[in-house]
Amino acid sequence: MKQFAEKELSYEQLWHEFATGDMSAFRQIYAHFYPHLFRFGLLYLDKSETENTIQDVFLYILQHRSNVQKVSNVKAYLFTALRNRISKQAKDRKIDFEVIDPNIWVDNQANIFADVVQKLVRKLSPREQEIIRLKYYLNFKNQEIADRLNIEYQTVRNTLHIAVKKLRLLFLEVELR
């Protein structure tokens, strides 16, 4: 007997299913996005605070699911919700979103090249650093970055182009020494 694979739902479709009461859809969204949110949260909080803050975000969403609107981009929505929650905490603790701890970006087994790249990235402007981090470390698409940072898509493209160009020039300077 031939079995048909269950049709995979997009995260936006899963979100809609969750909004109508399907808790297994909520669990799938949670399971998929938790590790990504966790890595992002570690840029600003310690491990325990990151776990608690992510739990708070999902708990809030769960408690307010009757008011949940249609979400066109679940990834951007969740990252924005987490950033807003961290920002709320930052008012009390003075977390600066522009200060990026480059040690988080690299694994414990980082090589010399990765260290050089990190040092070069730190020479970029805070906005360029944030866009580089979202694009190349967290794998956001340009439109997702634009949505998350509330800037134009073209601004993201231009900033990425300029930042990568600067990194190339900086790398050449290092190589020539």
ZAFILUM-551212 format. One record per atom (N, C-alpha, C): residue number from 1; x, y, z; residue in one letter; atom name; chain. Coordinates in Angstrom, 2 decimals. Layout:
N
   pos        xx        yy        zz   code   site   unit
   NUM         X         Y         Z      A     CA      A
...
***
This chain:
177
   pos        xx        yy        zz   code   site   unit
     1      0.84     -1.17      0.00      M      N      A
     1      0.00      0.00      0.00      M     CA      A
     1      0.89      1.24      0.00      M      C      A
     2      0.58      2.14     -0.89      K      N      A
     2      1.38      3.35     -1.04      K     CA      A
     2      0.98      4.38      0.00      K      C      A
     3      2.00      4.88      0.72      Q      N      A
     3      1.72      5.91      1.71      Q     CA      A
     3      2.10      7.27      1.16      Q      C      A
     4      1.32      8.27      1.50      F      N      A
     4      1.60      9.62      1.06      F     CA      A
     4      2.23     10.39      2.22      F      C      A
     5      3.31     11.06      1.93      A      N      A
     5      3.97     11.88      2.95      A     CA      A
     5      3.07     13.06      3.29      A      C      A
     6      3.07     13.40      4.55      E      N      A
     6      2.30     14.55      4.98      E     CA      A
     6      2.85     15.80      4.32      E      C      A
     7      1.98     16.63      3.83      K      N      A
     7      2.42     17.86      3.19      K     CA      A
     7      3.06     18.76      4.24      K      C      A
     8      4.27     19.24      3.94      E      N      A
     8      4.94     20.13      4.88      E     CA      A
     8      4.30     21.50      4.81      E      C      A
     9      4.06     22.05      5.98      L      N      A
     9      3.47     23.38      6.05      L     CA      A
     9      4.58     24.40      6.25      L      C      A
    10      4.39     25.58      5.67      S      N      A
    10      5.34     26.66      5.92      S     CA      A
    10      5.13     27.11      7.36      S      C      A
    11      6.10     27.87      7.88      Y      N      A
    11      5.97     28.35      9.26      Y     CA      A
    11      4.81     29.35      9.38      Y      C      A
    12      4.53     30.04      8.31      E      N      A
    12      3.39     30.96      8.33      E     CA      A
    12      2.07     30.18      8.40      E      C      A
    13      2.01     29.05      7.68      Q      N      A
    13      0.82     28.19      7.75      Q     CA      A
    13      0.70     27.56      9.14      Q      C      A
    14      1.84     27.14      9.69      L      N      A
    14      1.83     26.59     11.05      L     CA      A
    14      1.35     27.63     12.05      L      C      A
    15      1.78     28.86     11.85      W      N      A
    15      1.35     29.95     12.73      W     CA      A
    15     -0.17     30.09     12.68      W      C      A
    16     -0.71     30.03     11.48      H      N      A
    16     -2.18     30.12     11.32      H     CA      A
    16     -2.85     28.95     12.04      H      C      A
    17     -2.28     27.76     11.90      E      N      A
    17     -2.84     26.59     12.58      E     CA      A
    17     -2.80     26.79     14.10      E      C      A
    18     -1.69     27.32     14.59      F      N      A
    18     -1.56     27.60     16.02      F     CA      A
    18     -2.62     28.62     16.46      F      C      A
    19     -2.80     29.67     15.68      A      N      A
    19     -3.76     30.72     16.02      A     CA      A
    19     -5.18     30.17     16.12      A      C      A
    20     -5.44     29.08     15.40      T      N      A
    20     -6.76     28.47     15.47      T     CA      A
    20     -6.83     27.35     16.51      T      C      A
    21     -5.74     27.21     17.31      G      N      A
    21     -5.79     26.28     18.44      G     CA      A
    21     -4.95     25.03     18.33      G      C      A
    22     -4.22     24.83     17.26      D      N      A
    22     -3.42     23.63     17.08      D     CA      A
    22     -2.10     23.74     17.85      D      C      A
    23     -2.01     23.07     18.98      M      N      A
    23     -0.82     23.15     19.82      M     CA      A
    23      0.38     22.41     19.23      M      C      A
    24      0.14     21.41     18.38      S      N      A
    24      1.28     20.73     17.76      S     CA      A
    24      1.97     21.69     16.79      S      C      A
    25      1.24     22.59     16.16      A      N      A
    25      1.85     23.60     15.29      A     CA      A
    25      2.72     24.53     16.13      A      C      A
    26      2.23     24.89     17.30      F      N      A
    26      3.00     25.76     18.20      F     CA      A
    26      4.31     25.07     18.60      F      C      A
    27      4.21     23.78     18.94      R      N      A
    27      5.41     23.03     19.33      R     CA      A
    27      6.41     22.95     18.18      R      C      A
    28      5.94     22.80     16.96      Q      N      A
    28      6.84     22.75     15.80      Q     CA      A
    28      7.55     24.08     15.59      Q      C      A
    29      6.81     25.16     15.73      I      N      A
    29      7.41     26.50     15.60      I     CA      A
    29      8.45     26.68     16.69      I      C      A
    30      8.08     26.34     17.90      Y      N      A
    30      9.00     26.48     19.05      Y     CA      A
    30     10.27     25.66     18.81      Y      C      A
    31     10.12     24.40     18.44      A      N      A
    31     11.26     23.51     18.26      A     CA      A
    31     12.19     24.01     17.15      A      C      A
    32     11.62     24.55     16.10      H      N      A
    32     12.46     25.01     14.99      H     CA      A
    32     13.21     26.30     15.33      H      C      A
    33     12.51     27.26     15.92      F      N      A
    33     13.11     28.58     16.10      F     CA      A
    33     13.89     28.76     17.41      F      C      A
    34     13.65     27.90     18.39      Y      N      A
    34     14.33     28.07     19.68      Y     CA      A
    34     15.86     28.16     19.54      Y      C      A
    35     16.52     27.23     18.83      P      N      A
    35     17.98     27.32     18.75      P     CA      A
    35     18.47     28.62     18.11      P      C      A
    36     17.76     29.09     17.11      H      N      A
    36     18.15     30.33     16.43      H     CA      A
    36     17.96     31.54     17.36      H      C      A
    37     16.84     31.55     18.05      L      N      A
    37     16.58     32.63     19.00      L     CA      A
    37     17.59     32.59     20.14      L      C      A
    38     17.96     31.40     20.55      F      N      A
    38     18.91     31.25     21.64      F     CA      A
    38     20.26     31.85     21.25      F      C      A
    39     20.74     31.52     20.04      R      N      A
    39     22.02     32.09     19.58      R     CA      A
    39     21.95     33.60     19.54      R      C      A
    40     20.84     34.12     19.06      F      N      A
    40     20.67     35.57     19.00      F     CA      A
    40     20.66     36.18     20.40      F      C      A
    41     19.92     35.57     21.30      G      N      A
    41     19.83     36.07     22.67      G     CA      A
    41     21.17     36.10     23.38      G      C      A
    42     22.04     35.14     23.07      L      N      A
    42     23.36     35.09     23.69      L     CA      A
    42     24.23     36.29     23.32      L      C      A
    43     23.86     36.98     22.27      L      N      A
    43     24.62     38.18     21.90      L     CA      A
    43     24.43     39.28     22.94      L      C      A
    44     23.35     39.21     23.72      Y      N      A
    44     23.02     40.28     24.66      Y     CA      A
    44     22.86     39.82     26.10      Y      C      A
    45     22.57     38.54     26.31      L      N      A
    45     22.28     38.03     27.65      L     CA      A
    45     23.11     36.79     27.92      L      C      A
    46     23.21     36.41     29.19      D      N      A
    46     23.88     35.15     29.49      D     CA      A
    46     22.91     34.00     29.20      D      C      A
    47     23.41     32.78     29.32      K      N      A
    47     22.64     31.59     28.93      K     CA      A
    47     21.30     31.50     29.66      K      C      A
    48     21.33     31.64     30.96      S      N      A
    48     20.12     31.52     31.77      S     CA      A
    48     19.09     32.60     31.43      S      C      A
    49     19.57     33.83     31.31      E      N      A
    49     18.66     34.93     30.97      E     CA      A
    49     18.08     34.75     29.57      E      C      A
    50     18.90     34.25     28.66      T      N      A
    50     18.43     34.01     27.29      T     CA      A
    50     17.32     32.97     27.29      T      C      A
    51     17.54     31.87     27.99      E      N      A
    51     16.51     30.83     28.07      E     CA      A
    51     15.22     31.38     28.65      E      C      A
    52     15.33     32.13     29.74      N      N      A
    52     14.15     32.70     30.39      N     CA      A
    52     13.43     33.69     29.49      N      C      A
    53     14.18     34.50     28.79      T      N      A
    53     13.57     35.52     27.94      T     CA      A
    53     12.84     34.88     26.76      T      C      A
    54     13.43     33.85     26.17      I      N      A
    54     12.77     33.14     25.07      I     CA      A
    54     11.50     32.48     25.58      I      C      A
    55     11.58     31.87     26.77      Q      N      A
    55     10.38     31.27     27.37      Q     CA      A
    55      9.29     32.32     27.57      Q      C      A
    56      9.70     33.51     28.03      D      N      A
    56      8.74     34.60     28.22      D     CA      A
    56      8.06     34.99     26.92      D      C      A
    57      8.83     35.05     25.85      V      N      A
    57      8.27     35.42     24.54      V     CA      A
    57      7.23     34.39     24.11      V      C      A
    58      7.59     33.10     24.19      F      N      A
    58      6.66     32.06     23.76      F     CA      A
    58      5.46     31.95     24.70      F      C      A
    59      5.67     32.16     25.97      L      N      A
    59      4.57     32.14     26.92      L     CA      A
    59      3.59     33.27     26.63      L      C      A
    60      4.12     34.45     26.35      Y      N      A
    60      3.28     35.59     26.01      Y     CA      A
    60      2.46     35.29     24.75      Y      C      A
    61      3.12     34.74     23.74      I      N      A
    61      2.43     34.40     22.49      I     CA      A
    61      1.34     33.37     22.77      I      C      A
    62      1.65     32.38     23.57      L      N      A
    62      0.68     31.33     23.90      L     CA      A
    62     -0.52     31.91     24.66      L      C      A
    63     -0.24     32.77     25.63      Q      N      A
    63     -1.32     33.35     26.43      Q     CA      A
    63     -2.19     34.31     25.61      Q      C      A
    64     -1.63     34.90     24.59      H      N      A
    64     -2.37     35.89     23.80      H     CA      A
    64     -2.71     35.38     22.40      H      C      A
    65     -2.80     34.05     22.25      R      N      A
    65     -3.04     33.51     20.92      R     CA      A
    65     -4.37     33.93     20.33      R      C      A
    66     -5.33     34.27     21.18      S      N      A
    66     -6.63     34.71     20.65      S     CA      A
    66     -6.49     36.08     19.96      S      C      A
    67     -5.47     36.83     20.33      N      N      A
    67     -5.24     38.14     19.71      N     CA      A
    67     -4.16     38.09     18.64      N      C      A
    68     -3.62     36.90     18.38      V      N      A
    68     -2.53     36.78     17.42      V     CA      A
    68     -3.06     37.08     16.03      V      C      A
    69     -2.37     38.02     15.41      Q      N      A
    69     -2.75     38.38     14.06      Q     CA      A
    69     -2.08     37.46     13.06      Q      C      A
    70     -2.43     37.61     11.79      K      N      A
    70     -1.76     36.87     10.74      K     CA      A
    70     -0.33     37.38     10.66      K      C      A
    71      0.60     36.47     10.68      V      N      A
    71      2.01     36.83     10.62      V     CA      A
    71      2.54     36.40      9.25      V      C      A
    72      3.08     37.35      8.52      S      N      A
    72      3.56     37.04      7.17      S     CA      A
    72      4.98     36.48      7.18      S      C      A
    73      5.72     36.72      8.25      N      N      A
    73      7.08     36.20      8.35      N     CA      A
    73      7.34     35.82      9.81      N      C      A
    74      7.17     34.56     10.12      V      N      A
    74      7.28     34.08     11.49      V     CA      A
    74      8.67     34.32     12.05      V      C      A
    75      9.69     34.06     11.26      K      N      A
    75     11.07     34.24     11.71      K     CA      A
    75     11.30     35.69     12.14      K      C      A
    76     10.94     36.62     11.29      A      N      A
    76     11.13     38.04     11.62      A     CA      A
    76     10.30     38.43     12.83      A      C      A
    77      9.08     37.91     12.92      Y      N      A
    77      8.20     38.23     14.04      Y     CA      A
    77      8.82     37.77     15.36      Y      C      A
    78      9.33     36.54     15.40      L      N      A
    78      9.89     36.00     16.63      L     CA      A
    78     11.17     36.71     17.03      L      C      A
    79     12.04     37.00     16.06      F      N      A
    79     13.27     37.71     16.38      F     CA      A
    79     12.97     39.12     16.87      F      C      A
    80     11.99     39.76     16.27      T      N      A
    80     11.61     41.10     16.71      T     CA      A
    80     11.01     41.05     18.11      T      C      A
    81     10.18     40.04     18.36      A      N      A
    81      9.58     39.90     19.70      A     CA      A
    81     10.68     39.69     20.75      A      C      A
    82     11.67     38.85     20.42      L      N      A
    82     12.76     38.62     21.36      L     CA      A
    82     13.58     39.88     21.55      L      C      A
    83     13.89     40.56     20.48      R      N      A
    83     14.67     41.79     20.60      R     CA      A
    83     13.91     42.83     21.42      R      C      A
    84     12.61     42.94     21.22      N      N      A
    84     11.81     43.88     22.01      N     CA      A
    84     11.83     43.52     23.49      N      C      A
    85     11.76     42.23     23.78      R      N      A
    85     11.78     41.77     25.17      R     CA      A
    85     13.14     42.08     25.79      R      C      A
    86     14.21     41.83     25.04      I      N      A
    86     15.55     42.14     25.53      I     CA      A
    86     15.70     43.65     25.71      I      C      A
    87     15.17     44.39     24.77      S      N      A
    87     15.24     45.86     24.85      S     CA      A
    87     14.52     46.37     26.08      S      C      A
    88     13.41     45.75     26.41      K      N      A
    88     12.67     46.14     27.61      K     CA      A
    88     13.52     45.89     28.86      K      C      A
    89     14.21     44.76     28.87      Q      N      A
    89     15.11     44.46     29.98      Q     CA      A
    89     16.30     45.41     29.99      Q      C      A
    90     16.71     45.83     28.80      A      N      A
    90     17.90     46.68     28.66      A     CA      A
    90     17.72     48.03     29.33      A      C      A
    91     16.50     48.51     29.37      K      N      A
    91     16.27     49.81     30.01      K     CA      A
    91     16.72     49.79     31.46      K      C      A
    92     16.55     48.65     32.11      D      N      A
    92     16.97     48.52     33.49      D     CA      A
    92     18.46     48.22     33.61      D      C      A
    93     18.97     47.47     32.65      R      N      A
    93     20.34     46.99     32.77      R     CA      A
    93     21.32     47.65     31.82      R      C      A
    94     20.86     48.52     30.98      K      N      A
    94     21.71     49.27     30.03      K     CA      A
    94     22.43     48.35     29.04      K      C      A
    95     21.71     47.38     28.46      I      N      A
    95     22.28     46.55     27.40      I     CA      A
    95     22.33     47.41     26.15      I      C      A
    96     23.45     47.42     25.47      D      N      A
    96     23.60     48.22     24.26      D     CA      A
    96     23.58     47.30     23.05      D      C      A
    97     22.55     47.44     22.20      F      N      A
    97     22.44     46.59     21.02      F     CA      A
    97     23.55     46.86     20.02      F      C      A
    98     24.18     48.01     20.10      E      N      A
    98     25.22     48.32     19.14      E     CA      A
    98     26.56     47.69     19.53      E      C      A
    99     26.70     47.30     20.79      V      N      A
    99     27.94     46.67     21.23      V     CA      A
    99     27.79     45.17     21.01      V      C      A
   100     28.61     44.64     20.17      I      N      A
   100     28.51     43.23     19.82      I     CA      A
   100     29.75     42.53     20.34      I      C      A
   101     29.54     41.51     21.10      D      N      A
   101     30.66     40.75     21.64      D     CA      A
   101     31.14     39.78     20.57      D      C      A
   102     32.27     40.05     19.94      P      N      A
   102     32.72     39.21     18.84      P     CA      A
   102     33.09     37.80     19.27      P      C      A
   103     33.34     37.57     20.54      N      N      A
   103     33.70     36.23     21.00      N     CA      A
   103     32.55     35.25     20.85      N      C      A
   104     31.33     35.75     20.84      I      N      A
   104     30.17     34.87     20.69      I     CA      A
   104     30.07     34.34     19.28      I      C      A
   105     30.55     35.12     18.33      W      N      A
   105     30.42     34.75     16.93      W     CA      A
   105     31.23     33.53     16.55      W      C      A
   106     32.24     33.26     17.29      V      N      A
   106     33.14     32.19     16.88      V     CA      A
   106     33.12     31.08     17.90      V      C      A
   107     33.10     29.91     17.43      D      N      A
   107     33.16     28.71     18.21      D     CA      A
   107     34.43     28.63     19.02      D      C      A
   108     34.47     27.75     19.98      N      N      A
   108     35.69     27.57     20.78      N     CA      A
   108     36.83     27.04     19.92      N      C      A
   109     36.52     26.40     18.80      Q      N      A
   109     37.53     25.81     17.94      Q     CA      A
   109     37.87     26.75     16.77      Q      C      A
   110     37.73     28.04     16.99      A      N      A
   110     37.97     29.02     15.92      A     CA      A
   110     39.41     28.98     15.48      A      C      A
   111     39.61     29.25     14.20      N      N      A
   111     40.98     29.29     13.69      N     CA      A
   111     41.45     30.73     13.58      N      C      A
   112     42.67     30.90     13.19      I      N      A
   112     43.26     32.24     13.11      I     CA      A
   112     42.52     33.11     12.10      I      C      A
   113     42.11     32.53     11.00      F      N      A
   113     41.39     33.30      9.99      F     CA      A
   113     40.10     33.89     10.56      F      C      A
   114     39.36     33.09     11.31      A      N      A
   114     38.12     33.57     11.90      A     CA      A
   114     38.39     34.70     12.89      A      C      A
   115     39.48     34.60     13.63      D      N      A
   115     39.85     35.66     14.56      D     CA      A
   115     40.16     36.97     13.82      D      C      A
   116     40.86     36.85     12.71      V      N      A
   116     41.18     38.03     11.91      V     CA      A
   116     39.90     38.66     11.37      V      C      A
   117     39.01     37.83     10.86      V      N      A
   117     37.76     38.34     10.32      V     CA      A
   117     36.98     39.07     11.42      V      C      A
   118     36.94     38.50     12.60      Q      N      A
   118     36.22     39.15     13.70      Q     CA      A
   118     36.82     40.50     14.04      Q      C      A
   119     38.13     40.58     14.07      K      N      A
   119     38.78     41.86     14.36      K     CA      A
   119     38.45     42.88     13.29      K      C      A
   120     38.37     42.44     12.07      L      N      A
   120     38.04     43.35     10.97      L     CA      A
   120     36.57     43.80     11.06      L      C      A
   121     35.69     42.88     11.39      V      N      A
   121     34.27     43.22     11.52      V     CA      A
   121     34.08     44.27     12.61      V      C      A
   122     34.86     44.18     13.67      R      N      A
   122     34.75     45.16     14.76      R     CA      A
   122     35.14     46.57     14.31      R      C      A
   123     35.83     46.68     13.19      K      N      A
   123     36.21     47.99     12.67      K     CA      A
   123     35.09     48.64     11.87      K      C      A
   124     34.03     47.90     11.60      L      N      A
   124     32.88     48.44     10.87      L     CA      A
   124     32.01     49.26     11.82      L      C      A
   125     31.13     50.03     11.25      S      N      A
   125     30.18     50.80     12.08      S     CA      A
   125     29.25     49.82     12.79      S      C      A
   126     28.62     50.25     13.89      P      N      A
   126     27.69     49.37     14.60      P     CA      A
   126     26.56     48.85     13.69      P      C      A
   127     26.03     49.69     12.82      R      N      A
   127     24.95     49.27     11.91      R     CA      A
   127     25.46     48.22     10.94      R      C      A
   128     26.66     48.43     10.40      E      N      A
   128     27.24     47.46      9.47      E     CA      A
   128     27.49     46.14     10.19      E      C      A
   129     27.98     46.21     11.42      Q      N      A
   129     28.22     44.99     12.20      Q     CA      A
   129     26.92     44.22     12.40      Q      C      A
   130     25.87     44.93     12.75      E      N      A
   130     24.60     44.26     13.01      E     CA      A
   130     24.06     43.60     11.74      E      C      A
   131     24.14     44.28     10.62      I      N      A
   131     23.64     43.73      9.36      I     CA      A
   131     24.50     42.54      8.92      I      C      A
   132     25.81     42.66      9.07      I      N      A
   132     26.71     41.54      8.75      I     CA      A
   132     26.36     40.34      9.63      I      C      A
   133     26.15     40.58     10.93      R      N      A
   133     25.83     39.49     11.86      R     CA      A
   133     24.52     38.81     11.46      R      C      A
   134     23.50     39.60     11.16      L      N      A
   134     22.21     39.03     10.79      L     CA      A
   134     22.30     38.24      9.48      L      C      A
   135     23.03     38.77      8.53      K      N      A
   135     23.13     38.14      7.21      K     CA      A
   135     24.00     36.88      7.24      K      C      A
   136     25.20     37.01      7.76      Y      N      A
   136     26.16     35.92      7.62      Y     CA      A
   136     26.28     35.00      8.82      Y      C      A
   137     25.87     35.44      9.99      Y      N      A
   137     25.96     34.58     11.17      Y     CA      A
   137     24.62     33.98     11.56      Y      C      A
   138     23.53     34.72     11.28      L      N      A
   138     22.20     34.22     11.63      L     CA      A
   138     21.38     33.85     10.40      L      C      A
   139     21.97     34.00      9.22      N      N      A
   139     21.38     33.57      7.95      N     CA      A
   139     20.03     34.22      7.62      N      C      A
   140     19.87     35.47      7.98      F      N      A
   140     18.67     36.20      7.60      F     CA      A
   140     18.77     36.58      6.12      F      C      A
   141     17.64     36.64      5.47      K      N      A
   141     17.58     37.16      4.10      K     CA      A
   141     17.52     38.68      4.19      K      C      A
   142     17.89     39.34      3.09      N      N      A
   142     17.91     40.80      3.09      N     CA      A
   142     16.57     41.40      3.49      N      C      A
   143     15.47     40.84      2.98      Q      N      A
   143     14.16     41.38      3.31      Q     CA      A
   143     13.84     41.18      4.79      Q      C      A
   144     14.28     40.06      5.35      E      N      A
   144     14.07     39.82      6.77      E     CA      A
   144     14.85     40.82      7.61      E      C      A
   145     16.06     41.13      7.17      I      N      A
   145     16.87     42.12      7.88      I     CA      A
   145     16.17     43.48      7.82      I      C      A
   146     15.70     43.84      6.64      A      N      A
   146     15.00     45.12      6.47      A     CA      A
   146     13.77     45.18      7.38      A      C      A
   147     13.00     44.12      7.42      D      N      A
   147     11.80     44.08      8.27      D     CA      A
   147     12.17     44.18      9.74      D      C      A
   148     13.19     43.44     10.13      R      N      A
   148     13.58     43.39     11.54      R     CA      A
   148     14.13     44.72     12.03      R      C      A
   149     14.91     45.39     11.17      L      N      A
   149     15.53     46.65     11.57      L     CA      A
   149     14.69     47.86     11.18      L      C      A
   150     13.57     47.58     10.53      N      N      A
   150     12.66     48.65     10.11      N     CA      A
   150     13.38     49.66      9.20      N      C      A
   151     14.08     49.10      8.21      I      N      A
   151     14.76     49.93      7.22      I     CA      A
   151     14.39     49.41      5.84      I      C      A
   152     14.72     50.16      4.82      E      N      A
   152     14.41     49.77      3.45      E     CA      A
   152     15.30     48.60      3.01      E      C      A
   153     14.74     47.76      2.14      Y      N      A
   153     15.47     46.64      1.57      Y     CA      A
   153     16.74     47.13      0.89      Y      C      A
   154     16.63     48.20      0.11      Q      N      A
   154     17.79     48.72     -0.61      Q     CA      A
   154     18.88     49.21      0.34      Q      C      A
   155     18.47     49.72      1.49      T      N      A
   155     19.45     50.16      2.50      T     CA      A
   155     20.26     48.97      2.99      T      C      A
   156     19.58     47.85      3.18      V      N      A
   156     20.27     46.62      3.61      V     CA      A
   156     21.28     46.21      2.55      V      C      A
   157     20.85     46.19      1.30      R      N      A
   157     21.75     45.81      0.20      R     CA      A
   157     22.95     46.74      0.13      R      C      A
   158     22.69     48.04      0.19      N      N      A
   158     23.78     49.01      0.09      N     CA      A
   158     24.75     48.87      1.26      N      C      A
   159     24.20     48.72      2.46      T      N      A
   159     25.04     48.59      3.65      T     CA      A
   159     25.89     47.32      3.58      T      C      A
   160     25.29     46.22      3.15      L      N      A
   160     26.05     44.98      2.99      L     CA      A
   160     27.17     45.15      1.97      L      C      A
   161     26.85     45.76      0.86      H      N      A
   161     27.84     45.97     -0.20      H     CA      A
   161     29.02     46.79      0.33      H      C      A
   162     28.71     47.88      0.99      I      N      A
   162     29.75     48.77      1.52      I     CA      A
   162     30.57     48.04      2.60      I      C      A
   163     29.89     47.32      3.49      A      N      A
   163     30.58     46.61      4.58      A     CA      A
   163     31.51     45.53      4.04      A      C      A
   164     31.04     44.77      3.07      V      N      A
   164     31.87     43.71      2.50      V     CA      A
   164     33.07     44.32      1.77      V      C      A
   165     32.83     45.42      1.08      K      N      A
   165     33.92     46.12      0.39      K     CA      A
   165     34.98     46.60      1.41      K      C      A
   166     34.51     47.17      2.53      K      N      A
   166     35.42     47.61      3.59      K     CA      A
   166     36.22     46.42      4.14      K      C      A
   167     35.52     45.30      4.36      L      N      A
   167     36.19     44.11      4.90      L     CA      A
   167     37.28     43.62      3.95      L      C      A
   168     36.98     43.64      2.66      R      N      A
   168     37.99     43.21      1.68      R     CA      A
   168     39.22     44.10      1.76      R      C      A
   169     39.00     45.41      1.81      L      N      A
   169     40.12     46.35      1.89      L     CA      A
   169     40.91     46.16      3.18      L      C      A
   170     40.19     46.00      4.29      L      N      A
   170     40.86     45.78      5.57      L     CA      A
   170     41.66     44.47      5.55      L      C      A
   171     41.10     43.45      4.92      F      N      A
   171     41.78     42.17      4.85      F     CA      A
   171     43.07     42.29      4.02      F      C      A
   172     42.99     43.05      2.93      L      N      A
   172     44.19     43.27      2.13      L     CA      A
   172     45.28     44.00      2.92      L      C      A
   173     44.87     44.94      3.74      E      N      A
   173     45.83     45.66      4.58      E     CA      A
   173     46.52     44.69      5.54      E      C      A
   174     45.75     43.79      6.14      V      N      A
   174     46.30     42.81      7.07      V     CA      A
   174     47.25     41.87      6.33      V      C      A
   175     46.85     41.46      5.14      E      N      A
   175     47.64     40.53      4.35      E     CA      A
   175     48.98     41.14      3.93      E      C      A
   176     48.99     42.45      3.69      L      N      A
   176     50.21     43.11      3.24      L     CA      A
   176     51.20     43.35      4.36      L      C      A
   177     50.77     43.26      5.59      R      N      A
   177     51.66     43.51      6.73      R     CA      A
   177     52.60     42.36      6.97      R      C      A
***
